[in-house]
Amino acid sequence: MLDEEGQAELREALAGGTPPPGGGMWSGPKVARWIEEKIGSQKKVHAQRGWEYLRKVGMSPQVPRPSNAKGADPSEREAFKKVLR
């Protein structure tokens, strides 16, 4: 679907901070919508194909893990480590 030039444009869009269609973070479905707009085809690009291109250009969704608000403080973590040893 995308030639080398199209893949380079996709890589630039992903790395350059261009927001995806609909906002938020880039994902397989959003890359698929971007490809549809880029090639101007009447064919629907499946979300799986978007995911494949996301991986093909060396990217992956990077979702930060939430912190545990009720987690242990550093002294409690150290005490737990000592118990396990």
Sine and cosine of phi, psi and omega as CSV:
sin_phi,cos_phi,sin_psi,cos_psi,sin_omega,cos_omega
0.00,0.00,-0.78,0.62,0.04,-1.00
-0.97,-0.25,0.75,-0.66,0.09,-1.00
-0.99,0.15,-0.11,-0.99,-0.02,-1.00
-0.86,0.51,-0.64,0.77,0.00,-1.00
-0.91,0.41,-0.67,0.74,0.04,-1.00
-0.90,0.43,-0.62,0.79,0.04,-1.00
-0.92,0.39,-0.61,0.80,0.04,-1.00
-0.90,0.43,-0.65,0.76,0.04,-1.00
-0.90,0.43,-0.64,0.77,0.04,-1.00
-0.90,0.43,-0.72,0.70,0.02,-1.00
-0.85,0.53,-0.67,0.74,0.01,-1.00
-0.91,0.41,-0.67,0.74,0.02,-1.00
-0.89,0.45,-0.65,0.76,-0.02,-1.00
-0.94,0.34,-0.71,0.71,-0.08,-1.00
-0.99,0.11,-0.43,0.90,-0.10,-1.00
-0.99,0.14,0.03,1.00,0.03,-1.00
0.99,0.12,0.19,0.98,0.06,-1.00
-0.92,0.39,0.82,-0.57,0.00,-1.00
-0.93,0.36,0.58,-0.81,0.00,-1.00
-0.95,0.31,0.29,-0.96,0.08,-1.00
-0.86,0.51,0.82,-0.58,-0.01,-1.00
1.00,-0.04,-0.04,1.00,0.02,-1.00
0.97,0.23,-0.08,-1.00,0.00,-1.00
0.99,0.15,-0.51,-0.86,-0.02,-1.00
-0.98,-0.18,0.42,-0.91,0.07,-1.00
-0.93,0.37,0.64,-0.77,0.05,-1.00
-0.56,-0.83,0.09,-1.00,0.03,-1.00
-0.82,0.57,-0.77,0.64,0.02,-1.00
-0.88,0.47,-0.59,0.81,0.00,-1.00
-0.94,0.33,-0.59,0.81,0.09,-1.00
-0.91,0.42,-0.63,0.78,0.04,-1.00
-0.87,0.48,-0.68,0.73,0.04,-1.00
-0.90,0.44,-0.63,0.78,0.03,-1.00
-0.89,0.46,-0.68,0.74,0.02,-1.00
-0.89,0.45,-0.69,0.73,0.03,-1.00
-0.84,0.55,-0.72,0.70,0.01,-1.00
-0.91,0.41,-0.62,0.79,-0.06,-1.00
-0.92,0.38,-0.73,0.69,-0.06,-1.00
-1.00,0.09,-0.21,0.98,0.05,-1.00
0.88,0.47,0.51,0.86,-0.04,-1.00
-1.00,-0.01,0.45,-0.89,0.09,-1.00
-0.99,0.15,-0.20,0.98,0.02,-1.00
-0.97,0.26,0.59,-0.81,0.07,-1.00
-0.99,0.13,0.71,-0.70,0.07,-1.00
-0.99,-0.10,0.85,-0.52,-0.06,-1.00
-0.93,0.36,0.52,-0.85,-0.01,-1.00
-0.84,0.55,-0.58,0.81,0.02,-1.00
-0.87,0.48,-0.63,0.78,0.03,-1.00
-0.90,0.43,-0.61,0.79,0.07,-1.00
-0.88,0.48,-0.68,0.73,0.03,-1.00
-0.89,0.46,-0.67,0.74,0.00,-1.00
-0.88,0.48,-0.68,0.74,0.03,-1.00
-0.94,0.35,-0.57,0.82,0.07,-1.00
-0.86,0.52,-0.71,0.71,0.02,-1.00
-0.95,0.32,-0.58,0.81,-0.05,-1.00
-0.89,0.46,-0.57,0.82,0.01,-1.00
-1.00,0.00,0.15,0.99,0.12,-0.99
1.00,0.10,0.40,0.92,0.00,-1.00
-0.90,-0.44,0.28,-0.96,0.12,-0.99
-0.44,-0.90,0.42,-0.91,0.03,-1.00
-0.91,0.41,0.78,-0.63,0.01,-1.00
-0.93,-0.36,0.99,-0.12,-0.04,-1.00
-0.97,-0.22,0.86,-0.52,0.01,-1.00
-0.92,0.39,0.65,-0.76,0.03,-1.00
-0.98,0.22,0.65,-0.76,0.02,-1.00
-0.94,0.33,0.54,-0.84,0.05,-1.00
-0.99,0.10,0.46,-0.89,0.01,-1.00
-1.00,0.04,0.95,-0.30,-0.05,-1.00
-0.89,0.45,-0.46,0.89,-0.02,-1.00
-0.98,-0.20,0.34,0.94,-0.03,-1.00
-0.95,0.32,0.20,-0.98,-0.03,-1.00
-0.96,0.28,0.52,-0.85,0.08,-1.00
-0.99,0.16,0.18,-0.98,-0.08,-1.00
-0.83,0.56,-0.61,0.79,-0.01,-1.00
-0.93,0.37,-0.61,0.80,0.04,-1.00
-0.92,0.38,-0.60,0.80,0.04,-1.00
-0.90,0.43,-0.67,0.74,-0.01,-1.00
-0.91,0.42,-0.66,0.75,0.03,-1.00
-0.89,0.45,-0.63,0.77,0.02,-1.00
-0.91,0.42,-0.65,0.76,0.02,-1.00
-0.87,0.48,-0.66,0.75,-0.02,-1.00
-0.90,0.43,-0.58,0.81,0.01,-1.00
-0.92,0.40,-0.60,0.80,-0.03,-1.00
-0.96,0.28,-0.41,0.91,-0.07,-1.00
-0.96,0.26,0.00,0.00,0.00,0.00
